[in-house]
Amino acid sequence: MLKFYGRKTSINVQKAAWAMGEAGLKWDWIDKDGTVGSIDSQEYRKLNPASQIPTLEDDGLLVRQSNAIVRYISKKYAPTKLWPSKYSAYVEAERWMEWQATDNLKNMVTVFWGLIRTPPEKQNKDVIANSVWELNKEFSLLNEHLVGRRYIAGNTFSMGDIPAGAAAYRFYALPIKRHNFPHLETWYQLLQERTPFRELVMVPLS
Ligand SMILES: N[C@@H](CCC(=O)N[C@@H](CS)C(=O)NCC(=O)O)C(=O)O
């Protein structure tokens, strides 16, 4: 049985869980609601020295870093469904997975923590507004990429859609001003047809 550590409201946990859901796996979810407090312990640090979630344990093998879990699940458990077979699709999947974890995430963290996890009187409006502007810029790149493509790596869903899709949920769920992104919105609608996306990613933000 797979053991999966993390709280369901974390975007990093959501990406990994969504990949497992797409692969049709079942897992023992530890600290799903963040109530056990297990990550701030010596015991958890043995599994994940960074003391971060998520961590996946597969028959004694530890997999750390959310996008590494997405790749691992895709390659091991859903190679025909999630891992693109052609290099032309594979490089696009990888490109947008990196985009989510780097260019997109830094602004998403500022906006998410600024608006959702900080009381209104302590929010730094200028910093948040700047990151909202940057986020719109980042999503405009994805919007352009999706012209003529149903999904990120082509016309079929793949692991490449998972990190960016989790980011898109936050982008559309946050109380922020968004530009009009028709291609991004069409793709986001397609993602919402997927049960693991609705159940594992589209959860309340706080
Ligand atoms: N690069 C790591 C980042 C993991 C990370 O930052 N996890 C956050 C949650 S999103 C965490 O563990 N925070 C401590 C906590 O939630 O208590 C990954 O992608 O797995």
The ligand as a Tripos MOL2 file, in Angstrom:
@<TRIPOS>MOLECULE
LIG
   20    19     1     0     0
SMALL
NO_CHARGES

@<TRIPOS>ATOM
      1 N1          9.5630   21.9130   -3.3650 N.3       1 LIG1
      2 C1          8.7450   21.1830   -2.4150 C.3       1 LIG1
      3 C2          8.0040   22.2100   -1.5870 C.3       1 LIG1
      4 C3          7.1320   21.5630   -0.5320 C.3       1 LIG1
      5 C4          6.4800   22.5980    0.3610 C.2       1 LIG1
      6 O1          6.8260   23.7830    0.3560 O.2       1 LIG1
      7 N2          5.5120   22.1220    1.1150 N.am      1 LIG1
      8 C5          4.8280   22.9960    2.0370 C.3       1 LIG1
      9 C6          3.3070   22.8900    1.8510 C.3       1 LIG1
     10 S1          2.8040   23.4960    0.2760 S.3       1 LIG1
     11 C7          5.1160   22.5750    3.4470 C.2       1 LIG1
     12 O2          5.5660   21.4730    3.6930 O.2       1 LIG1
     13 N3          4.8300   23.4610    4.3690 N.am      1 LIG1
     14 C8          4.8450   23.1650    5.7440 C.3       1 LIG1
     15 C9          3.4530   22.9080    6.2590 C.2       1 LIG1
     16 O3          2.5120   22.8420    5.4550 O.co2     1 LIG1
     17 O4          3.3190   22.7430    7.4520 O.co2     1 LIG1
     18 C10         7.7700   20.2730   -3.1730 C.2       1 LIG1
     19 O5          7.3840   20.6200   -4.3020 O.co2     1 LIG1
     20 O6          7.4120   19.1950   -2.6620 O.co2     1 LIG1
@<TRIPOS>BOND
     1     1     2 1
     2     2     3 1
     3     2    18 1
     4     3     4 1
     5     4     5 1
     6     5     6 2
     7     5     7 1
     8     7     8 1
     9     8     9 1
    10     8    11 1
    11     9    10 1
    12    11    12 2
    13    11    13 1
    14    13    14 1
    15    14    15 1
    16    15    16 2
    17    15    17 1
    18    18    19 2
    19    18    20 1
@<TRIPOS>SUBSTRUCTURE
     1 LIG1         1 GROUP 0 **** ****
